[in-house]
């Protein structure tokens, strides 16, 4: 018998007894949403946030705040007047020079300032993670209070497989170097949230 077989045999003979899984109860009901908590939390994690009236107001903010970055791309046809929408089927490697990417999330989470977005809204997976500046739109009416509520919402929205999805919370960041927080370490340097009604 080889050493490997001997080790596996010993492991099989020394298994702990089976234990029943704990009886877990689902969290009761959705918690009340506090949009102010979402706003404050998102700002705390390094993001900038605007309360926008509509897409025209979003465009006005983008023209003012991102004037220095001409190469804007968006997944939203409503913003084609300010950003490129012709990139949907290009090789993702050609998006490397994107300065500003603008997309819309399905909903936001008040407790941690994250937004949920799937590949359908991203158009291309790389698009959310390689720009210098990421701008996300989310409806205030779509906010949920907690991550527990978020997973209930995901189940409601996606009846069946949906491919790739991600929670995105603020700009890229790391805090493992000399105990200091570094924003924009390995992804978008900034993240701006446009909170629509």
ZAVO-113751 format. One record per residue (C-alpha): x, y, z; residue in one letter. Coordinates in Angstrom, 2 decimals, decimal comma, always signed. Example, Ala and Ser with C-alpha at 12.3 -4.5 7.8 and 13.67 -1.06 7.14 Angstrom:
<recs>
<rec><x>+12,30</x><y>-4,50</y><z>+7,80</z><residu>a</residu></rec>
<rec><x>+13,67</x><y>-1,06</y><z>+7,14</z><residu>s</residu></rec>
</recs>
This chain:
<recs>
<rec><x>+0,00</x><y>+0,00</y><z>+0,00</z><residu>x</residu></rec>
<rec><x>+1,35</x><y>+3,43</y><z>-0,93</z><residu>x</residu></rec>
<rec><x>+1,66</x><y>+6,30</y><z>+1,54</z><residu>x</residu></rec>
<rec><x>-1,22</x><y>+8,05</y><z>-0,16</z><residu>x</residu></rec>
<rec><x>-3,54</x><y>+5,05</y><z>+0,13</z><residu>x</residu></rec>
<rec><x>-2,49</x><y>+4,56</y><z>+3,74</z><residu>x</residu></rec>
<rec><x>-3,34</x><y>+8,16</y><z>+4,59</z><residu>x</residu></rec>
<rec><x>-6,72</x><y>+7,99</y><z>+2,83</z><residu>x</residu></rec>
<rec><x>-7,57</x><y>+4,70</y><z>+4,58</z><residu>x</residu></rec>
<rec><x>-6,74</x><y>+6,22</y><z>+7,96</z><residu>x</residu></rec>
<rec><x>-8,90</x><y>+9,27</y><z>+7,20</z><residu>x</residu></rec>
<rec><x>-11,86</x><y>+7,10</y><z>+6,16</z><residu>x</residu></rec>
<rec><x>-11,60</x><y>+5,08</y><z>+9,38</z><residu>x</residu></rec>
<rec><x>-11,48</x><y>+8,17</y><z>+11,59</z><residu>x</residu></rec>
<rec><x>-14,45</x><y>+10,20</y><z>+10,38</z><residu>x</residu></rec>
<rec><x>-16,45</x><y>+12,03</y><z>+13,04</z><residu>x</residu></rec>
<rec><x>-20,04</x><y>+10,89</y><z>+13,53</z><residu>x</residu></rec>
<rec><x>-22,66</x><y>+12,48</y><z>+11,26</z><residu>x</residu></rec>
<rec><x>-24,48</x><y>+15,45</y><z>+12,79</z><residu>x</residu></rec>
<rec><x>-27,81</x><y>+16,80</y><z>+11,63</z><residu>x</residu></rec>
<rec><x>-27,76</x><y>+20,23</y><z>+10,01</z><residu>x</residu></rec>
<rec><x>-29,03</x><y>+23,03</y><z>+12,26</z><residu>x</residu></rec>
<rec><x>-32,63</x><y>+24,11</y><z>+11,91</z><residu>x</residu></rec>
<rec><x>-32,27</x><y>+27,55</y><z>+10,38</z><residu>x</residu></rec>
<rec><x>-35,21</x><y>+29,87</y><z>+10,06</z><residu>x</residu></rec>
<rec><x>-35,37</x><y>+32,45</y><z>+7,27</z><residu>x</residu></rec>
<rec><x>-35,08</x><y>+36,08</y><z>+8,30</z><residu>x</residu></rec>
<rec><x>-38,53</x><y>+37,45</y><z>+8,91</z><residu>x</residu></rec>
<rec><x>-39,64</x><y>+39,98</y><z>+6,33</z><residu>x</residu></rec>
<rec><x>-37,83</x><y>+42,77</y><z>+4,57</z><residu>x</residu></rec>
<rec><x>-36,40</x><y>+45,49</y><z>+6,80</z><residu>x</residu></rec>
<rec><x>-37,46</x><y>+49,12</y><z>+6,30</z><residu>x</residu></rec>
<rec><x>-35,28</x><y>+51,01</y><z>+3,82</z><residu>x</residu></rec>
<rec><x>-33,38</x><y>+54,11</y><z>+4,90</z><residu>x</residu></rec>
<rec><x>-32,07</x><y>+55,94</y><z>+1,82</z><residu>x</residu></rec>
<rec><x>-30,05</x><y>+58,31</y><z>+4,04</z><residu>x</residu></rec>
<rec><x>-28,16</x><y>+55,28</y><z>+5,38</z><residu>x</residu></rec>
<rec><x>-27,31</x><y>+54,23</y><z>+1,81</z><residu>x</residu></rec>
<rec><x>-26,08</x><y>+57,75</y><z>+1,01</z><residu>x</residu></rec>
<rec><x>-23,96</x><y>+58,05</y><z>+4,16</z><residu>x</residu></rec>
<rec><x>-22,52</x><y>+54,54</y><z>+3,89</z><residu>x</residu></rec>
<rec><x>-21,57</x><y>+54,99</y><z>+0,24</z><residu>x</residu></rec>
<rec><x>-19,76</x><y>+58,24</y><z>+1,02</z><residu>x</residu></rec>
<rec><x>-18,01</x><y>+56,59</y><z>+3,99</z><residu>x</residu></rec>
<rec><x>-16,55</x><y>+53,85</y><z>+1,78</z><residu>x</residu></rec>
<rec><x>-14,96</x><y>+56,41</y><z>-0,53</z><residu>x</residu></rec>
<rec><x>-17,66</x><y>+57,08</y><z>-3,11</z><residu>x</residu></rec>
<rec><x>-19,22</x><y>+60,33</y><z>-4,31</z><residu>x</residu></rec>
<rec><x>-23,01</x><y>+60,49</y><z>-4,53</z><residu>x</residu></rec>
<rec><x>-25,49</x><y>+62,78</y><z>-6,27</z><residu>x</residu></rec>
<rec><x>-29,25</x><y>+62,70</y><z>-6,04</z><residu>x</residu></rec>
<rec><x>-30,29</x><y>+63,13</y><z>-9,66</z><residu>x</residu></rec>
<rec><x>-33,77</x><y>+64,03</y><z>-10,89</z><residu>x</residu></rec>
<rec><x>-33,60</x><y>+62,14</y><z>-14,20</z><residu>x</residu></rec>
<rec><x>-31,23</x><y>+61,13</y><z>-17,02</z><residu>x</residu></rec>
<rec><x>-30,99</x><y>+64,73</y><z>-18,22</z><residu>x</residu></rec>
<rec><x>-29,77</x><y>+65,75</y><z>-14,77</z><residu>x</residu></rec>
<rec><x>-27,29</x><y>+62,84</y><z>-14,77</z><residu>x</residu></rec>
<rec><x>-25,94</x><y>+64,06</y><z>-18,10</z><residu>x</residu></rec>
<rec><x>-25,61</x><y>+67,59</y><z>-16,71</z><residu>x</residu></rec>
<rec><x>-23,61</x><y>+66,31</y><z>-13,70</z><residu>x</residu></rec>
<rec><x>-21,38</x><y>+64,18</y><z>-15,94</z><residu>x</residu></rec>
<rec><x>-20,64</x><y>+67,12</y><z>-18,25</z><residu>x</residu></rec>
<rec><x>-19,62</x><y>+69,24</y><z>-15,26</z><residu>x</residu></rec>
<rec><x>-17,72</x><y>+66,72</y><z>-13,11</z><residu>x</residu></rec>
<rec><x>-16,09</x><y>+64,57</y><z>-15,79</z><residu>x</residu></rec>
<rec><x>-15,29</x><y>+67,22</y><z>-18,39</z><residu>x</residu></rec>
<rec><x>-11,58</x><y>+66,38</y><z>-18,13</z><residu>x</residu></rec>
<rec><x>-12,24</x><y>+62,79</y><z>-19,27</z><residu>x</residu></rec>
<rec><x>-13,43</x><y>+62,73</y><z>-22,89</z><residu>x</residu></rec>
<rec><x>-13,45</x><y>+58,94</y><z>-23,33</z><residu>x</residu></rec>
<rec><x>-16,73</x><y>+58,02</y><z>-21,71</z><residu>x</residu></rec>
<rec><x>-18,58</x><y>+54,79</y><z>-22,40</z><residu>x</residu></rec>
<rec><x>-22,04</x><y>+53,79</y><z>-21,23</z><residu>x</residu></rec>
<rec><x>-24,39</x><y>+50,84</y><z>-21,28</z><residu>x</residu></rec>
<rec><x>-27,36</x><y>+53,23</y><z>-21,34</z><residu>x</residu></rec>
<rec><x>-28,85</x><y>+54,48</y><z>-24,62</z><residu>x</residu></rec>
<rec><x>-30,36</x><y>+57,41</y><z>-22,67</z><residu>x</residu></rec>
<rec><x>-26,83</x><y>+58,78</y><z>-22,22</z><residu>x</residu></rec>
<rec><x>-25,57</x><y>+58,27</y><z>-25,78</z><residu>x</residu></rec>
<rec><x>-25,39</x><y>+62,06</y><z>-26,18</z><residu>x</residu></rec>
<rec><x>-22,47</x><y>+62,21</y><z>-23,75</z><residu>x</residu></rec>
<rec><x>-20,92</x><y>+58,71</y><z>-23,91</z><residu>x</residu></rec>
<rec><x>-20,07</x><y>+56,05</y><z>-26,48</z><residu>x</residu></rec>
<rec><x>-22,49</x><y>+53,12</y><z>-26,90</z><residu>x</residu></rec>
<rec><x>-20,80</x><y>+51,50</y><z>-29,92</z><residu>x</residu></rec>
<rec><x>-18,51</x><y>+49,24</y><z>-27,86</z><residu>x</residu></rec>
<rec><x>-20,98</x><y>+46,48</y><z>-26,91</z><residu>x</residu></rec>
<rec><x>-19,57</x><y>+43,82</y><z>-29,24</z><residu>x</residu></rec>
<rec><x>-15,90</x><y>+44,82</y><z>-29,41</z><residu>x</residu></rec>
<rec><x>-13,06</x><y>+42,75</y><z>-27,98</z><residu>x</residu></rec>
<rec><x>-13,00</x><y>+43,57</y><z>-24,22</z><residu>x</residu></rec>
<rec><x>-9,24</x><y>+44,23</y><z>-24,46</z><residu>x</residu></rec>
<rec><x>-10,01</x><y>+47,33</y><z>-26,52</z><residu>x</residu></rec>
<rec><x>-11,78</x><y>+48,88</y><z>-23,51</z><residu>x</residu></rec>
<rec><x>-8,46</x><y>+49,33</y><z>-21,67</z><residu>x</residu></rec>
<rec><x>-8,44</x><y>+53,08</y><z>-22,33</z><residu>x</residu></rec>
<rec><x>-11,91</x><y>+53,76</y><z>-20,87</z><residu>x</residu></rec>
<rec><x>-11,76</x><y>+56,80</y><z>-18,64</z><residu>x</residu></rec>
<rec><x>-15,40</x><y>+56,84</y><z>-17,46</z><residu>x</residu></rec>
<rec><x>-17,89</x><y>+53,96</y><z>-17,57</z><residu>x</residu></rec>
<rec><x>-21,56</x><y>+54,65</y><z>-16,83</z><residu>x</residu></rec>
<rec><x>-24,05</x><y>+51,84</y><z>-16,07</z><residu>x</residu></rec>
<rec><x>-27,22</x><y>+51,22</y><z>-14,11</z><residu>x</residu></rec>
<rec><x>-27,53</x><y>+48,77</y><z>-11,23</z><residu>x</residu></rec>
<rec><x>-30,60</x><y>+46,71</y><z>-10,45</z><residu>x</residu></rec>
<rec><x>-30,70</x><y>+47,75</y><z>-6,78</z><residu>x</residu></rec>
<rec><x>-28,62</x><y>+49,06</y><z>-3,89</z><residu>x</residu></rec>
<rec><x>-28,07</x><y>+47,86</y><z>-0,32</z><residu>x</residu></rec>
<rec><x>-28,37</x><y>+50,45</y><z>+2,47</z><residu>x</residu></rec>
<rec><x>-26,25</x><y>+48,67</y><z>+5,09</z><residu>x</residu></rec>
<rec><x>-23,06</x><y>+48,56</y><z>+3,00</z><residu>x</residu></rec>
<rec><x>-23,56</x><y>+50,94</y><z>+0,05</z><residu>x</residu></rec>
<rec><x>-23,19</x><y>+48,16</y><z>-2,52</z><residu>x</residu></rec>
<rec><x>-25,13</x><y>+47,88</y><z>-5,76</z><residu>x</residu></rec>
<rec><x>-26,06</x><y>+44,66</y><z>-7,58</z><residu>x</residu></rec>
<rec><x>-25,39</x><y>+44,40</y><z>-11,30</z><residu>x</residu></rec>
<rec><x>-25,44</x><y>+41,41</y><z>-13,64</z><residu>x</residu></rec>
<rec><x>-23,77</x><y>+40,73</y><z>-16,95</z><residu>x</residu></rec>
<rec><x>-26,92</x><y>+41,86</y><z>-18,75</z><residu>x</residu></rec>
<rec><x>-26,47</x><y>+45,41</y><z>-17,38</z><residu>x</residu></rec>
<rec><x>-22,66</x><y>+45,28</y><z>-17,72</z><residu>x</residu></rec>
<rec><x>-22,86</x><y>+44,26</y><z>-21,40</z><residu>x</residu></rec>
<rec><x>-19,26</x><y>+43,07</y><z>-21,03</z><residu>x</residu></rec>
<rec><x>-17,85</x><y>+41,89</y><z>-17,70</z><residu>x</residu></rec>
<rec><x>-14,61</x><y>+43,84</y><z>-18,02</z><residu>x</residu></rec>
<rec><x>-16,47</x><y>+47,11</y><z>-18,46</z><residu>x</residu></rec>
<rec><x>-17,15</x><y>+47,64</y><z>-14,75</z><residu>x</residu></rec>
<rec><x>-13,65</x><y>+46,86</y><z>-13,55</z><residu>x</residu></rec>
<rec><x>-11,18</x><y>+48,54</y><z>-15,93</z><residu>x</residu></rec>
<rec><x>-12,23</x><y>+52,20</y><z>-16,23</z><residu>x</residu></rec>
<rec><x>-10,50</x><y>+54,93</y><z>-14,28</z><residu>x</residu></rec>
<rec><x>-13,87</x><y>+56,22</y><z>-13,04</z><residu>x</residu></rec>
<rec><x>-17,04</x><y>+54,20</y><z>-12,56</z><residu>x</residu></rec>
<rec><x>-20,44</x><y>+55,91</y><z>-12,47</z><residu>x</residu></rec>
<rec><x>-23,42</x><y>+53,84</y><z>-11,37</z><residu>x</residu></rec>
<rec><x>-27,07</x><y>+54,83</y><z>-11,50</z><residu>x</residu></rec>
<rec><x>-29,52</x><y>+53,25</y><z>-9,07</z><residu>x</residu></rec>
<rec><x>-33,11</x><y>+53,99</y><z>-8,25</z><residu>x</residu></rec>
<rec><x>-33,94</x><y>+55,06</y><z>-4,70</z><residu>x</residu></rec>
<rec><x>-37,13</x><y>+53,00</y><z>-5,03</z><residu>x</residu></rec>
<rec><x>-35,03</x><y>+49,85</y><z>-5,63</z><residu>x</residu></rec>
<rec><x>-33,00</x><y>+50,07</y><z>-2,41</z><residu>x</residu></rec>
<rec><x>-33,10</x><y>+47,25</y><z>+0,14</z><residu>x</residu></rec>
<rec><x>-32,04</x><y>+47,51</y><z>+3,78</z><residu>x</residu></rec>
<rec><x>-29,70</x><y>+44,54</y><z>+4,29</z><residu>x</residu></rec>
<rec><x>-27,74</x><y>+41,88</y><z>+2,45</z><residu>x</residu></rec>
<rec><x>-30,31</x><y>+39,33</y><z>+3,63</z><residu>x</residu></rec>
<rec><x>-32,96</x><y>+41,38</y><z>+1,82</z><residu>x</residu></rec>
<rec><x>-30,61</x><y>+41,69</y><z>-1,17</z><residu>x</residu></rec>
<rec><x>-30,51</x><y>+37,92</y><z>-1,65</z><residu>x</residu></rec>
<rec><x>-34,30</x><y>+37,77</y><z>-1,45</z><residu>x</residu></rec>
<rec><x>-34,40</x><y>+40,48</y><z>-4,16</z><residu>x</residu></rec>
<rec><x>-31,90</x><y>+38,56</y><z>-6,31</z><residu>x</residu></rec>
<rec><x>-34,13</x><y>+35,48</y><z>-6,11</z><residu>x</residu></rec>
<rec><x>-37,13</x><y>+37,59</y><z>-7,13</z><residu>x</residu></rec>
<rec><x>-35,33</x><y>+39,25</y><z>-10,04</z><residu>x</residu></rec>
<rec><x>-33,61</x><y>+36,18</y><z>-11,45</z><residu>x</residu></rec>
<rec><x>-35,98</x><y>+33,26</y><z>-11,76</z><residu>x</residu></rec>
<rec><x>-33,43</x><y>+30,92</y><z>-13,25</z><residu>x</residu></rec>
<rec><x>-29,76</x><y>+31,26</y><z>-14,23</z><residu>x</residu></rec>
<rec><x>-28,45</x><y>+34,73</y><z>-14,98</z><residu>x</residu></rec>
<rec><x>-24,74</x><y>+34,15</y><z>-15,57</z><residu>x</residu></rec>
<rec><x>-22,31</x><y>+36,58</y><z>-13,96</z><residu>x</residu></rec>
<rec><x>-23,31</x><y>+39,12</y><z>-11,31</z><residu>x</residu></rec>
<rec><x>-21,48</x><y>+41,24</y><z>-8,75</z><residu>x</residu></rec>
<rec><x>-21,99</x><y>+43,53</y><z>-5,81</z><residu>x</residu></rec>
<rec><x>-19,89</x><y>+46,66</y><z>-6,30</z><residu>x</residu></rec>
<rec><x>-19,27</x><y>+48,94</y><z>-3,33</z><residu>x</residu></rec>
<rec><x>-17,25</x><y>+52,10</y><z>-3,85</z><residu>x</residu></rec>
<rec><x>-13,95</x><y>+52,54</y><z>-5,67</z><residu>x</residu></rec>
<rec><x>-11,32</x><y>+49,82</y><z>-5,72</z><residu>x</residu></rec>
<rec><x>-9,54</x><y>+49,75</y><z>-2,38</z><residu>x</residu></rec>
<rec><x>-7,03</x><y>+47,88</y><z>-0,26</z><residu>x</residu></rec>
<rec><x>-5,99</x><y>+48,30</y><z>+3,36</z><residu>x</residu></rec>
<rec><x>-3,29</x><y>+45,66</y><z>+3,75</z><residu>x</residu></rec>
<rec><x>-0,30</x><y>+47,91</y><z>+3,08</z><residu>x</residu></rec>
<rec><x>+1,18</x><y>+49,64</y><z>+6,14</z><residu>x</residu></rec>
<rec><x>-2,29</x><y>+49,75</y><z>+7,73</z><residu>x</residu></rec>
<rec><x>-3,45</x><y>+52,51</y><z>+5,41</z><residu>x</residu></rec>
<rec><x>-6,46</x><y>+52,58</y><z>+3,09</z><residu>x</residu></rec>
<rec><x>-5,54</x><y>+52,99</y><z>-0,57</z><residu>x</residu></rec>
<rec><x>-8,34</x><y>+53,88</y><z>-2,99</z><residu>x</residu></rec>
<rec><x>-8,08</x><y>+52,92</y><z>-6,65</z><residu>x</residu></rec>
<rec><x>-5,53</x><y>+50,21</y><z>-5,95</z><residu>x</residu></rec>
<rec><x>-6,52</x><y>+47,64</y><z>-8,56</z><residu>x</residu></rec>
<rec><x>-9,64</x><y>+48,87</y><z>-10,32</z><residu>x</residu></rec>
<rec><x>-11,61</x><y>+52,11</y><z>-10,73</z><residu>x</residu></rec>
<rec><x>-9,96</x><y>+54,98</y><z>-8,87</z><residu>x</residu></rec>
<rec><x>-13,32</x><y>+56,58</y><z>-8,15</z><residu>x</residu></rec>
<rec><x>-16,94</x><y>+55,49</y><z>-8,02</z><residu>x</residu></rec>
<rec><x>-19,78</x><y>+57,97</y><z>-8,31</z><residu>x</residu></rec>
<rec><x>-23,36</x><y>+57,02</y><z>-7,52</z><residu>x</residu></rec>
<rec><x>-26,29</x><y>+58,75</y><z>-9,19</z><residu>x</residu></rec>
<rec><x>-29,33</x><y>+58,12</y><z>-6,99</z><residu>x</residu></rec>
<rec><x>-32,47</x><y>+58,46</y><z>-9,11</z><residu>x</residu></rec>
<rec><x>-36,03</x><y>+58,69</y><z>-7,71</z><residu>x</residu></rec>
</recs>
